[in-house]
Amino acid sequence: MRHNKKFNHLGRTASHRNAMLANMACSLIKHKRITTTVAKAKALKKFVEPLITKSKNDTTNSRRVVFSNLQDKYAVTELFKEISVKIADRPGGYTRIIKTGNRLGDNAEMCFIELVDYNENMAKDKVAKKATRTRRSSKKAAATEAAPATEAPAAEAPAEEAKAE
């Protein structure tokens, strides 16, 4: 029976799948963003997020556990030195999947998977969104800014005429 065996096997044996996910996780840690299919990205998200959570606690045991999954000491070093510092206050959700369309050859759904705190473009968008207001209030704000500007020159004109007389 197949009870409680819900994760995606990705058409591979267990050893091939583990090796592929470890390689993809190392690439994600080193490059901060990789392009892959949506199915692999979802499997990678389940694989890498517990490792990132483990990296918050920098102990010998947690390093050994992460290394046993990744098998790449440079990726482990970068995970514990840089990434864990940046995500220390984040309670979870360290990766983001952004769909990019379908692949030309086989029409597979493609996407980016990236570490959330490392995308400068998204960070700029968040800052810009916080600074702007809703549509309705921005129209009112524009109207109130435009109204004093039109009244001010009219108020200055009679004063200049009075000085001229």
Secondary structure, 3 states (H helix, E strand, C coil): CCCCCCCCCCCCCHHHHHHHHHHHHHHHHHHCEEEEEHHHHHHHHHHHHHHHHHHCCCCHHHHHHHHHHHCCHHHHHHHHHHHHHHCCCCCCCCEEEEEEEECCCCCCEEEEEEEHHHCHHHHHHHHHHHHCCCHHHHHHHHHHHHHHHHHHHHHHHHHHHHHHC
